[in-house]
Amino acid sequence: MIAIKDVDLRVVNMRTRMPFRYGIATLTATPHVFVRLLVEVDGRPQWGISADHLPPKWFTKDPQSSVRHDTEQMIAQLRSAVHIATSAGPAGTVFELWRRIESGQREFGRRNNMPPLLLNFGVSLVERAVISACCRAWGRAFPRAVRENRLGIDFGQLPYKDLAGKEPGDLLPPQPLRAVAARHTVGLADPLTDGDIPPGEKLDDGLPQSLEQCIRYYGLTHFKIKLLGRIEPDLERLRRLAEVISREVRVGDYRFTLDANENFKSIAPFEQFWRRLTAEPALKPFLAKLIFVEQPLHREVALSDDVRREMLAWADRPPMIIDESDGDLGDVQRALDCGYVGTSHKNCKGIMKSVANACALELRRRKDPAGTYVLSGEDLANVGPVALLEDLAAVGTLGVTHVERNGQHYFRGLSMFPPQVQEQVLRHHGDLYRRHPQGFPALNIQHGQLDIGSTIDAPFGIDFDLDTSAFTPLSEWKYESLE
C-alpha cells in the first residue's frame, strides 16, 4: 500500500545569465520549486522529491495575463494537487494513487477554468515525488521499476484503446539508454556569433554565450531553433543559422528541429510559410537536416477536424509533432489521426502519460514499420540537482536518443545552490556534471553527448538525499522576491 503522510514545499529563486526568449515570453528570473513527500510504502516511510521551474506563459500562452498571475496560477494548481494527494488515502499502487490525484485535479480545473496542460504540471510534481520515494523503498532503479511494472500501470483504464492488455515492458526498449545527444536550444534573443553580442552585454562567467561559442565548447551536433512565425525575419535568421552551424559543426553530421511556438491559427498560413522557406535556395541543404517541426499550430485548433482535413490534404508537409496540444491523456492518438508524427516528452506533462505515449507510438511503429513515429524530448530550461536528473532518467528509460537541453545555457550551472549541494552532485553524478574551473558544477556535455548512466542507476534520477531545509518555504515565498 502507498500513502502520502507529509509534504514539504520549498523554493529557490533563480536568475538567468542571459535572457531566454521563447514564444511570447522572455525568462530572466523564475522560482524553482521543490516538492518533498513522506510516503508510506508497504508500511515503511520514505521521502521522495521532485522539482521544476515555474515558467511564465508556457502552460497557458495567454498574452493578456501578467507573469505574476501566471506564477500564482501555477502555485495554486500545485497546492491543489498536493491537497488532493494527501487526502486521497492509501492506494494499492502508484498508478492508482496517480489516477485519484489526476481525477481530482481535473475537477479543480473545471471549477477554476484552468487548462489541462497547467493542471497536469501539479499532478506531475506529486507523481514524480511519489515515484522517487517508491523506487527508494523498493531498492529499484526507475527503468527497472517501469519495465517490471512496479508502478502498477493499467493501460486498460486509460484512453489508449490499442494498449489494453499490454504492459510497459512489452513495448519499451529492453534496456535504457546510458547516453543521449543534447539538442541545444537557440532562443529568439540568442546571439549567433560573437559579433552579435553588444559590448555591454558580454558575459564573463566562464560559460559560452554565442551559438558559435556553444558549438565549439560543447561539440554540439543537435539543435532546436525557435521560430518567430514571420517569414522575412525567420528567413534571414535561418540563413545566418545555416551558415554558423554548417561552419562550426566540424565533426560528424548535424540535425535540428524547428519550434514554431503555436504561431499559426490554421494550416493555410503555415503551409504558405513553409513553402517560402523551402523555396529559398540557400536553405535547401540546411532544411535537409530537419528532424521535425514542433507545434506549429495554436493548441486551440491543432487537433480540430478542420486541421485534420487540411493536414491530410497537404501531401508533402514536413514531419510535425504536438507539444502544448498534448494536454489530455490520449491526445497523441488524435494527433496521429490528424497527420502529426508524434508528441513530446517532458516530465512536467507526467510520467504515466509519457510511458503510455511511448508505448502507443511503439505499437504503431510495429504495425507500420514504414511510418514515422516520434517521441521527442523537450525542455523547460531544466537544471539539477533534481528536475534535470529525473527528466534524463525518464528520457533514457523511454529510449529518446536526443533531448532538448538549455538549462546549462541560460543558468550558470548549479552555482545558485549551497556548496554542500554542489558537492553532493559532483560526488554522486560525476558523469553528468563536472567541476567548472570556477568551482561550480557544470553540465558535462562532451562531443554533443550527455552521459546519463548515474541517473539511470539511481532510484529515480537522483542518487543522494537532498536537504532542502535551507530553501525558502513556499508558504513564506513572495513574488516580489523575484524582482
One Martini backbone bead per residue (centre of mass of N, CA, C, O) as a GRO file, in nm:
protein
  483
    1MET     BB    1   0.101   0.034   0.015
    2ILE     BB    2   0.010   0.387  -0.055
    3ALA     BB    3   0.103   0.691   0.134
    4ILE     BB    4   0.064   1.026   0.226
    5LYS     BB    5   0.210   1.205   0.518
    6ASP     BB    6   0.399   1.439   0.391
    7VAL     BB    7   0.489   1.796   0.331
    8ASP     BB    8   0.745   1.986   0.133
    9LEU     BB    9   0.770   2.327   0.031
   10ARG     BB   10   1.010   2.480  -0.194
   11VAL     BB   11   1.232   2.770  -0.275
   12VAL     BB   12   1.429   2.891  -0.561
   13ASN     BB   13   1.578   3.155  -0.686
   14MET     BB   14   1.627   3.237  -1.037
   15ARG     BB   15   1.880   3.354  -1.266
   16THR     BB   16   1.972   3.449  -1.557
   17ARG     BB   17   2.252   3.509  -1.767
   18MET     BB   18   2.033   3.522  -1.999
   19PRO     BB   19   1.793   3.572  -2.205
   20PHE     BB   20   1.482   3.379  -2.259
   21ARG     BB   21   1.331   3.353  -2.570
   22TYR     BB   22   0.988   3.228  -2.584
   23GLY     BB   23   0.783   3.339  -2.771
   24ILE     BB   24   0.598   3.556  -2.549
   25ALA     BB   25   0.854   3.502  -2.369
   26THR     BB   26   1.094   3.627  -2.110
   27LEU     BB   27   1.352   3.486  -1.930
   28THR     BB   28   1.514   3.601  -1.602
   29ALA     BB   29   1.316   3.477  -1.377
   30THR     BB   30   1.265   3.203  -1.128
   31PRO     BB   31   1.092   2.978  -0.965
   32HIS     BB   32   1.211   2.688  -0.777
   33VAL     BB   33   1.048   2.391  -0.707
   34PHE     BB   34   1.007   2.180  -0.414
   35VAL     BB   35   0.900   1.833  -0.364
   36ARG     BB   36   0.831   1.680  -0.052
   37LEU     BB   37   0.760   1.334   0.034
   38LEU     BB   38   0.597   1.132   0.268
   39VAL     BB   39   0.603   0.782   0.211
   40GLU     BB   40   0.408   0.499   0.244
   41VAL     BB   41   0.568   0.177   0.186
   42ASP     BB   42   0.463  -0.095   0.305
   43GLY     BB   43   0.507   0.057   0.606
   44ARG     BB   44   0.736   0.251   0.488
   45PRO     BB   45   0.919   0.528   0.524
   46GLN     BB   46   0.963   0.775   0.244
   47TRP     BB   47   1.140   0.996   0.071
   48GLY     BB   48   1.049   1.230  -0.188
   49ILE     BB   49   1.133   1.400  -0.509
   50SER     BB   50   1.083   1.723  -0.673
   51ALA     BB   51   1.118   1.953  -0.968
   52ASP     BB   52   1.068   2.306  -1.086
   53HIS     BB   53   0.984   2.537  -1.275
   54LEU     BB   54   0.796   2.858  -1.312
   55PRO     BB   55   0.695   2.919  -1.623
   56PRO     BB   56   0.607   3.162  -1.821
   57LYS     BB   57   0.334   3.081  -2.057
   58TRP     BB   58   0.356   2.778  -2.134
   59PHE     BB   59   0.070   2.666  -2.016
   60THR     BB   60  -0.106   2.918  -2.174
   61LYS     BB   61  -0.040   3.157  -2.374
   62ASP     BB   62  -0.124   3.441  -2.235
   63PRO     BB   63  -0.096   3.778  -2.325
   64GLN     BB   64  -0.285   3.915  -2.089
   65SER     BB   65  -0.124   3.806  -1.869
   66SER     BB   66   0.063   3.803  -1.600
   67VAL     BB   67   0.331   3.674  -1.446
   68ARG     BB   68   0.208   3.673  -1.168
   69HIS     BB   69  -0.048   3.518  -1.241
   70ASP     BB   70   0.091   3.266  -1.351
   71THR     BB   71   0.237   3.193  -1.087
   72GLU     BB   72  -0.016   3.169  -0.908
   73GLN     BB   73  -0.142   2.940  -1.071
   74MET     BB   74   0.083   2.730  -1.033
   75ILE     BB   75   0.059   2.723  -0.724
   76ALA     BB   76  -0.241   2.648  -0.702
   77GLN     BB   77  -0.221   2.370  -0.854
   78LEU     BB   78  -0.016   2.247  -0.662
   79ARG     BB   79  -0.181   2.264  -0.403
   80SER     BB   80  -0.409   2.091  -0.507
   81ALA     BB   81  -0.251   1.829  -0.562
   82VAL     BB   82  -0.152   1.796  -0.270
   83HIS     BB   83  -0.428   1.784  -0.133
   84ILE     BB   84  -0.536   1.540  -0.285
   85ALA     BB   85  -0.307   1.344  -0.207
   86THR     BB   86  -0.344   1.365   0.115
   87SER     BB   87  -0.668   1.275   0.077
   88ALA     BB   88  -0.667   0.986  -0.075
   89GLY     BB   89  -0.522   0.772   0.056
   90PRO     BB   90  -0.475   0.459   0.023
   91ALA     BB   91  -0.288   0.265  -0.222
   92GLY     BB   92  -0.189  -0.006  -0.416
   93THR     BB   93  -0.068   0.206  -0.628
   94VAL     BB   94   0.067   0.452  -0.806
   95PHE     BB   95  -0.150   0.458  -1.024
   96GLU     BB   96  -0.393   0.486  -0.836
   97LEU     BB   97  -0.307   0.749  -0.705
   98TRP     BB   98  -0.278   0.913  -0.965
   99ARG     BB   99  -0.576   0.891  -1.054
  100ARG     BB  100  -0.692   1.049  -0.816
  101ILE     BB  101  -0.539   1.310  -0.864
  102GLU     BB  102  -0.617   1.361  -1.161
  103SER     BB  103  -0.923   1.371  -1.113
  104GLY     BB  104  -0.928   1.601  -0.900
  105GLN     BB  105  -0.782   1.812  -1.081
  106ARG     BB  106  -0.996   1.832  -1.299
  107GLU     BB  107  -1.212   1.948  -1.115
  108PHE     BB  108  -1.053   2.199  -1.035
  109GLY     BB  109  -1.031   2.307  -1.329
  110ARG     BB  110  -1.332   2.347  -1.381
  111ARG     BB  111  -1.378   2.555  -1.147
  112ASN     BB  112  -1.102   2.743  -1.256
  113ASN     BB  113  -1.032   2.753  -1.559
  114MET     BB  114  -0.810   2.525  -1.633
  115PRO     BB  115  -0.582   2.384  -1.815
  116PRO     BB  116  -0.445   2.074  -1.856
  117LEU     BB  117  -0.141   2.146  -1.866
  118LEU     BB  118  -0.139   2.288  -1.591
  119LEU     BB  119  -0.258   2.061  -1.411
  120ASN     BB  120  -0.035   1.843  -1.472
  121PHE     BB  121   0.198   1.975  -1.325
  122GLY     BB  122   0.116   1.912  -1.033
  123VAL     BB  123   0.081   1.612  -1.068
  124SER     BB  124   0.376   1.554  -1.158
  125LEU     BB  125   0.520   1.639  -0.898
  126VAL     BB  126   0.387   1.424  -0.724
  127GLU     BB  127   0.447   1.175  -0.893
  128ARG     BB  128   0.759   1.196  -0.880
  129ALA     BB  129   0.787   1.180  -0.569
  130VAL     BB  130   0.656   0.903  -0.540
  131ILE     BB  131   0.851   0.748  -0.721
  132SER     BB  132   1.103   0.816  -0.562
  133ALA     BB  133   1.015   0.674  -0.298
  134CYS     BB  134   0.956   0.390  -0.414
  135CYS     BB  135   1.231   0.324  -0.537
  136ARG     BB  136   1.374   0.335  -0.266
  137ALA     BB  137   1.204   0.122  -0.115
  138TRP     BB  138   1.260  -0.110  -0.341
  139GLY     BB  139   1.546  -0.095  -0.478
  140ARG     BB  140   1.485   0.066  -0.758
  141ALA     BB  141   1.528   0.149  -1.060
  142PHE     BB  142   1.333   0.304  -1.279
  143PRO     BB  143   1.353   0.118  -1.533
  144ARG     BB  144   1.278  -0.140  -1.375
  145ALA     BB  145   1.008  -0.050  -1.254
  146VAL     BB  146   0.869  -0.015  -1.526
  147ARG     BB  147   0.920  -0.300  -1.658
  148GLU     BB  148   0.786  -0.447  -1.397
  149ASN     BB  149   0.538  -0.276  -1.302
  150ARG     BB  150   0.549  -0.138  -1.006
  151LEU     BB  151   0.335   0.099  -1.068
  152GLY     BB  152   0.063  -0.032  -1.201
  153ILE     BB  153   0.004  -0.007  -1.497
  154ASP     BB  154  -0.326   0.049  -1.663
  155PHE     BB  155  -0.426   0.084  -1.984
  156GLY     BB  156  -0.739   0.011  -1.953
  157GLN     BB  157  -0.785   0.306  -1.792
  158LEU     BB  158  -0.708   0.433  -2.065
  159PRO     BB  159  -0.716   0.629  -2.376
  160TYR     BB  160  -0.564   0.336  -2.504
  161LYS     BB  161  -0.697   0.093  -2.676
  162ASP     BB  162  -0.438  -0.067  -2.795
  163LEU     BB  163  -0.310  -0.128  -2.486
  164ALA     BB  164  -0.479  -0.339  -2.397
  165GLY     BB  165  -0.304  -0.595  -2.213
  166LYS     BB  166  -0.055  -0.426  -2.168
  167GLU     BB  167   0.288  -0.351  -2.094
  168PRO     BB  168   0.565  -0.168  -2.081
  169GLY     BB  169   0.770  -0.414  -2.135
  170ASP     BB  170   0.646  -0.477  -2.429
  171LEU     BB  171   0.746  -0.167  -2.563
  172LEU     BB  172   0.992  -0.100  -2.440
  173PRO     BB  173   1.301  -0.088  -2.414
  174PRO     BB  174   1.505  -0.329  -2.273
  175GLN     BB  175   1.712  -0.084  -2.253
  176PRO     BB  176   1.856   0.177  -2.134
  177LEU     BB  177   1.996   0.463  -2.175
  178ARG     BB  178   2.344   0.619  -2.123
  179ALA     BB  179   2.307   0.817  -2.375
  180VAL     BB  180   2.270   1.157  -2.504
  181ALA     BB  181   2.172   1.407  -2.703
  182ALA     BB  182   2.219   1.754  -2.712
  183ARG     BB  183   1.959   1.984  -2.779
  184HIS     BB  184   2.013   2.301  -2.868
  185THR     BB  185   1.895   2.603  -2.785
  186VAL     BB  186   1.768   2.873  -2.999
  187GLY     BB  187   1.692   3.160  -2.910
  188LEU     BB  188   1.546   3.464  -3.007
  189ALA     BB  189   1.796   3.629  -2.836
  190ASP     BB  190   2.036   3.489  -2.946
  191PRO     BB  191   2.354   3.486  -3.018
  192LEU     BB  192   2.539   3.364  -3.292
  193THR     BB  193   2.775   3.563  -3.258
  194ASP     BB  194   3.012   3.756  -3.121
  195GLY     BB  195   2.918   4.015  -3.288
  196ASP     BB  196   2.615   4.013  -3.145
  197ILE     BB  197   2.753   4.121  -2.888
  198PRO     BB  198   2.727   4.358  -2.689
  199PRO     BB  199   2.963   4.500  -2.500
  200GLY     BB  200   2.764   4.529  -2.236
  201GLU     BB  201   2.678   4.190  -2.267
  202LYS     BB  202   2.926   4.052  -2.186
  203LEU     BB  203   3.032   3.759  -2.054
  204ASP     BB  204   3.218   3.654  -1.731
  205ASP     BB  205   3.141   3.308  -1.638
  206GLY     BB  206   3.277   3.052  -1.809
  207LEU     BB  207   3.061   3.062  -2.044
  208PRO     BB  208   2.894   3.040  -2.317
  209GLN     BB  209   2.702   3.255  -2.550
  210SER     BB  210   2.724   3.195  -2.828
  211LEU     BB  211   2.667   2.966  -3.062
  212GLU     BB  212   2.961   2.925  -3.157
  213GLN     BB  213   3.068   2.873  -2.873
  214CYS     BB  214   2.890   2.625  -2.803
  215ILE     BB  215   2.986   2.435  -3.024
  216ARG     BB  216   3.282   2.428  -2.930
  217TYR     BB  217   3.247   2.359  -2.622
  218TYR     BB  218   3.032   2.095  -2.670
  219GLY     BB  219   3.006   1.962  -2.959
  220LEU     BB  220   2.763   2.016  -3.129
  221THR     BB  221   2.474   1.843  -3.331
  222HIS     BB  222   2.211   1.955  -3.184
  223PHE     BB  223   1.898   2.142  -3.258
  224LYS     BB  224   1.681   2.417  -3.141
  225ILE     BB  225   1.463   2.628  -3.332
  226LYS     BB  226   1.325   2.929  -3.307
  227LEU     BB  227   1.020   3.080  -3.412
  228LEU     BB  228   0.825   3.360  -3.508
  229GLY     BB  229   0.624   3.346  -3.782
  230ARG     BB  230   0.802   3.536  -3.977
  231ILE     BB  231   0.938   3.521  -4.275
  232GLU     BB  232   1.167   3.729  -4.300
  233PRO     BB  233   1.314   3.699  -4.025
  234ASP     BB  234   1.339   3.386  -4.050
  235LEU     BB  235   1.507   3.375  -4.304
  236GLU     BB  236   1.749   3.537  -4.204
  237ARG     BB  237   1.810   3.359  -3.955
  238LEU     BB  238   1.846   3.086  -4.107
  239ARG     BB  239   2.082   3.168  -4.279
  240ARG     BB  240   2.273   3.220  -4.039
  241LEU     BB  241   2.248   2.946  -3.905
  242ALA     BB  242   2.351   2.776  -4.139
  243GLU     BB  243   2.629   2.903  -4.141
  244VAL     BB  244   2.721   2.848  -3.851
  245ILE     BB  245   2.668   2.541  -3.826
  246SER     BB  246   2.824   2.442  -4.083
  247ARG     BB  247   3.096   2.566  -3.980
  248GLU     BB  248   3.121   2.449  -3.668
  249VAL     BB  249   3.044   2.161  -3.750
  250ARG     BB  250   3.322   1.927  -3.778
  251VAL     BB  251   3.194   1.662  -3.638
  252GLY     BB  252   2.998   1.533  -3.821
  253ASP     BB  253   2.670   1.561  -3.808
  254TYR     BB  254   2.362   1.747  -3.834
  255ARG     BB  255   2.069   1.840  -3.639
  256PHE     BB  256   1.715   1.960  -3.642
  257THR     BB  257   1.469   2.169  -3.495
  258LEU     BB  258   1.143   2.326  -3.505
  259ASP     BB  259   0.989   2.597  -3.322
  260ALA     BB  260   0.660   2.745  -3.369
  261ASN     BB  261   0.496   2.842  -3.108
  262GLU     BB  262   0.191   2.869  -3.200
  263ASN     BB  263   0.177   3.087  -3.458
  264PHE     BB  264  -0.074   2.929  -3.583
  265LYS     BB  265  -0.439   2.911  -3.674
  266SER     BB  266  -0.362   2.756  -3.946
  267ILE     BB  267  -0.253   2.586  -4.219
  268ALA     BB  268  -0.224   2.785  -4.456
  269PRO     BB  269  -0.002   2.983  -4.339
  270PHE     BB  270   0.203   2.757  -4.286
  271GLU     BB  271   0.229   2.653  -4.573
  272GLN     BB  272   0.328   2.918  -4.690
  273PHE     BB  273   0.572   2.946  -4.510
  274TRP     BB  274   0.709   2.676  -4.594
  275ARG     BB  275   0.736   2.735  -4.899
  276ARG     BB  276   0.927   2.972  -4.861
  277LEU     BB  277   1.156   2.821  -4.726
  278THR     BB  278   1.194   2.585  -4.948
  279ALA     BB  279   1.254   2.809  -5.186
  280GLU     BB  280   1.527   2.862  -5.058
  281PRO     BB  281   1.831   2.792  -5.176
  282ALA     BB  282   2.016   2.833  -4.912
  283LEU     BB  283   1.825   2.611  -4.737
  284LYS     BB  284   1.824   2.324  -4.854
  285PRO     BB  285   2.060   2.179  -4.702
  286PHE     BB  286   1.954   2.246  -4.420
  287LEU     BB  287   1.656   2.121  -4.435
  288ALA     BB  288   1.768   1.824  -4.467
  289LYS     BB  289   1.822   1.821  -4.132
  290LEU     BB  290   1.541   1.779  -4.052
  291ILE     BB  291   1.322   1.630  -3.819
  292PHE     BB  292   1.111   1.857  -3.701
  293VAL     BB  293   0.802   2.017  -3.624
  294GLU     BB  294   0.692   2.217  -3.354
  295GLN     BB  295   0.399   2.340  -3.290
  296PRO     BB  296   0.254   2.540  -3.520
  297LEU     BB  297  -0.019   2.524  -3.373
  298HIS     BB  298  -0.255   2.618  -3.192
  299ARG     BB  299  -0.409   2.447  -2.940
  300GLU     BB  300  -0.711   2.526  -3.021
  301VAL     BB  301  -0.662   2.380  -3.336
  302ALA     BB  302  -0.458   2.133  -3.381
  303LEU     BB  303  -0.714   1.896  -3.331
  304SER     BB  304  -0.902   1.959  -3.549
  305ASP     BB  305  -1.096   1.886  -3.817
  306ASP     BB  306  -0.982   2.096  -4.010
  307VAL     BB  307  -0.685   2.024  -3.974
  308ARG     BB  308  -0.705   1.734  -4.060
  309ARG     BB  309  -0.792   1.784  -4.352
  310GLU     BB  310  -0.554   1.974  -4.434
  311MET     BB  311  -0.315   1.790  -4.366
  312LEU     BB  312  -0.397   1.539  -4.543
  313ALA     BB  313  -0.385   1.727  -4.811
  314TRP     BB  314  -0.074   1.763  -4.738
  315ALA     BB  315   0.160   1.572  -4.880
  316ASP     BB  316   0.448   1.761  -4.828
  317ARG     BB  317   0.472   1.769  -4.541
  318PRO     BB  318   0.618   1.806  -4.262
  319PRO     BB  319   0.725   1.689  -3.983
  320MET     BB  320   0.495   1.675  -3.699
  321ILE     BB  321   0.445   1.791  -3.363
  322ILE     BB  322   0.332   1.787  -3.046
  323ASP     BB  323   0.293   1.972  -2.725
  324GLU     BB  324   0.076   2.177  -2.603
  325SER     BB  325  -0.160   1.977  -2.711
  326ASP     BB  326  -0.066   1.767  -2.477
  327GLY     BB  327  -0.299   1.764  -2.224
  328ASP     BB  328  -0.429   1.486  -2.269
  329LEU     BB  329  -0.513   1.184  -2.257
  330GLY     BB  330  -0.464   1.062  -2.592
  331ASP     BB  331  -0.370   1.296  -2.792
  332VAL     BB  332  -0.173   1.136  -2.975
  333GLN     BB  333  -0.390   0.987  -3.139
  334ARG     BB  334  -0.519   1.233  -3.266
  335ALA     BB  335  -0.260   1.338  -3.398
  336LEU     BB  336  -0.213   1.099  -3.589
  337ASP     BB  337  -0.492   1.132  -3.736
  338CYS     BB  338  -0.401   1.434  -3.838
  339GLY     BB  339  -0.065   1.390  -3.926
  340TYR     BB  340   0.111   1.352  -3.713
  341VAL     BB  341   0.418   1.192  -3.559
  342GLY     BB  342   0.376   1.315  -3.254
  343THR     BB  343   0.545   1.381  -2.940
  344SER     BB  344   0.627   1.494  -2.620
  345HIS     BB  345   0.867   1.494  -2.361
  346LYS     BB  346   0.782   1.584  -2.020
  347ASN     BB  347   0.766   1.572  -1.689
  348CYS     BB  348   0.538   1.800  -1.664
  349LYS     BB  349   0.325   1.594  -1.818
  350GLY     BB  350   0.410   1.309  -1.724
  351ILE     BB  351   0.489   0.981  -1.672
  352MET     BB  352   0.249   0.804  -1.745
  353LYS     BB  353   0.197   0.946  -2.012
  354SER     BB  354   0.473   0.888  -2.149
  355VAL     BB  355   0.454   0.584  -2.138
  356ALA     BB  356   0.197   0.564  -2.307
  357ASN     BB  357   0.302   0.716  -2.556
  358ALA     BB  358   0.543   0.531  -2.617
  359CYS     BB  359   0.371   0.273  -2.655
  360ALA     BB  360   0.183   0.375  -2.879
  361LEU     BB  361   0.411   0.436  -3.084
  362GLU     BB  362   0.535   0.151  -3.092
  363LEU     BB  363   0.285   0.005  -3.194
  364ARG     BB  364   0.266   0.159  -3.460
  365ARG     BB  365   0.550   0.083  -3.560
  366ARG     BB  366   0.492  -0.227  -3.576
  367LYS     BB  367   0.246  -0.196  -3.777
  368ASP     BB  368   0.432   0.059  -3.925
  369PRO     BB  369   0.750   0.053  -4.031
  370ALA     BB  370   0.729   0.297  -4.256
  371GLY     BB  371   0.672   0.490  -4.048
  372THR     BB  372   0.645   0.795  -3.851
  373TYR     BB  373   0.753   0.793  -3.499
  374VAL     BB  374   0.747   1.041  -3.229
  375LEU     BB  375   0.953   1.086  -2.933
  376SER     BB  376   1.037   1.356  -2.774
  377GLY     BB  377   1.277   1.584  -2.615
  378GLU     BB  378   1.209   1.837  -2.390
  379ASP     BB  379   1.202   2.173  -2.230
  380LEU     BB  380   1.239   2.396  -1.911
  381ALA     BB  381   1.523   2.479  -1.828
  382ASN     BB  382   1.661   2.257  -1.688
  383VAL     BB  383   1.782   2.168  -1.359
  384GLY     BB  384   1.946   2.098  -1.106
  385PRO     BB  385   1.943   1.830  -0.873
  386VAL     BB  386   1.653   1.707  -1.003
  387ALA     BB  387   1.492   1.766  -1.266
  388LEU     BB  388   1.703   1.679  -1.478
  389LEU     BB  389   1.755   1.388  -1.370
  390GLU     BB  390   1.465   1.280  -1.396
  391ASP     BB  391   1.435   1.335  -1.698
  392LEU     BB  392   1.674   1.152  -1.792
  393ALA     BB  393   1.559   0.890  -1.678
  394ALA     BB  394   1.313   0.894  -1.864
  395VAL     BB  395   1.448   0.917  -2.139
  396GLY     BB  396   1.615   0.654  -2.118
  397THR     BB  397   1.369   0.463  -2.076
  398LEU     BB  398   1.218   0.558  -2.354
  399GLY     BB  399   1.447   0.606  -2.590
  400VAL     BB  400   1.561   0.902  -2.615
  401THR     BB  401   1.833   1.018  -2.811
  402HIS     BB  402   1.728   1.324  -2.804
  403VAL     BB  403   1.756   1.635  -2.604
  404GLU     BB  404   1.650   1.912  -2.490
  405ARG     BB  405   1.895   2.165  -2.384
  406ASN     BB  406   1.918   2.488  -2.166
  407GLY     BB  407   2.005   2.530  -1.867
  408GLN     BB  408   2.321   2.555  -1.925
  409HIS     BB  409   2.278   2.839  -2.079
  410TYR     BB  410   2.081   3.021  -1.875
  411PHE     BB  411   2.253   2.886  -1.648
  412ARG     BB  412   2.507   2.865  -1.384
  413GLY     BB  413   2.459   2.596  -1.326
  414LEU     BB  414   2.487   2.529  -0.958
  415SER     BB  415   2.558   2.820  -0.819
  416MET     BB  416   2.272   2.867  -0.648
  417PHE     BB  417   2.381   2.659  -0.451
  418PRO     BB  418   2.493   2.512  -0.201
  419PRO     BB  419   2.794   2.361  -0.151
  420GLN     BB  420   2.681   2.080  -0.057
  421VAL     BB  421   2.516   2.030  -0.312
  422GLN     BB  422   2.738   2.047  -0.519
  423GLU     BB  423   2.906   1.809  -0.400
  424GLN     BB  424   2.695   1.588  -0.431
  425VAL     BB  425   2.673   1.594  -0.735
  426LEU     BB  426   2.974   1.535  -0.800
  427ARG     BB  427   2.985   1.262  -0.641
  428HIS     BB  428   2.714   1.113  -0.779
  429HIS     BB  429   2.739   1.290  -1.084
  430GLY     BB  430   3.030   1.277  -1.259
  431ASP     BB  431   2.914   1.237  -1.553
  432LEU     BB  432   2.709   1.488  -1.579
  433TYR     BB  433   2.919   1.641  -1.402
  434ARG     BB  434   3.146   1.918  -1.362
  435ARG     BB  435   3.413   2.099  -1.261
  436HIS     BB  436   3.454   2.408  -1.281
  437PRO     BB  437   3.715   2.628  -1.265
  438GLN     BB  438   3.510   2.807  -1.066
  439GLY     BB  439   3.363   2.533  -0.898
  440PHE     BB  440   3.108   2.467  -1.033
  441PRO     BB  441   2.856   2.282  -1.153
  442ALA     BB  442   2.865   2.143  -1.482
  443LEU     BB  443   2.755   2.043  -1.763
  444ASN     BB  444   2.865   1.735  -1.935
  445ILE     BB  445   2.939   1.815  -2.257
  446GLN     BB  446   3.049   1.570  -2.501
  447HIS     BB  447   3.023   1.573  -2.824
  448GLY     BB  448   2.703   1.633  -2.765
  449GLN     BB  449   2.702   1.453  -2.499
  450LEU     BB  450   2.528   1.259  -2.244
  451ASP     BB  451   2.599   1.111  -1.944
  452ILE     BB  452   2.332   0.902  -1.771
  453GLY     BB  453   2.399   0.657  -1.583
  454SER     BB  454   2.344   0.769  -1.289
  455THR     BB  455   2.033   0.810  -1.340
  456ILE     BB  456   1.967   0.512  -1.413
  457ASP     BB  457   2.083   0.385  -1.131
  458ALA     BB  458   1.893   0.536  -0.982
  459PRO     BB  459   1.596   0.542  -0.851
  460PHE     BB  460   1.527   0.870  -0.956
  461GLY     BB  461   1.811   1.013  -1.086
  462ILE     BB  462   1.874   1.055  -0.775
  463ASP     BB  463   2.170   0.958  -0.549
  464PHE     BB  464   2.051   1.149  -0.310
  465ASP     BB  465   1.998   1.336  -0.022
  466LEU     BB  466   1.809   1.626  -0.017
  467ASP     BB  467   1.852   1.927   0.152
  468THR     BB  468   1.582   2.184   0.182
  469SER     BB  469   1.588   2.365   0.451
  470ALA     BB  470   1.735   2.631   0.317
  471PHE     BB  471   1.490   2.682   0.175
  472THR     BB  472   1.207   2.838   0.085
  473PRO     BB  473   0.909   2.845   0.188
  474LEU     BB  474   0.623   2.870   0.014
  475SER     BB  475   0.458   3.022   0.243
  476GLU     BB  476   0.698   3.266   0.235
  477TRP     BB  477   0.681   3.335  -0.048
  478LYS     BB  478   0.748   3.609  -0.278
  479TYR     BB  479   0.721   3.765  -0.573
  480GLU     BB  480   0.910   4.014  -0.509
  481SER     BB  481   1.181   3.843  -0.488
  482LEU     BB  482   1.232   3.847  -0.806
  483GLU     BB  483   1.291   4.175  -0.818
   0.00000   0.00000   0.00000
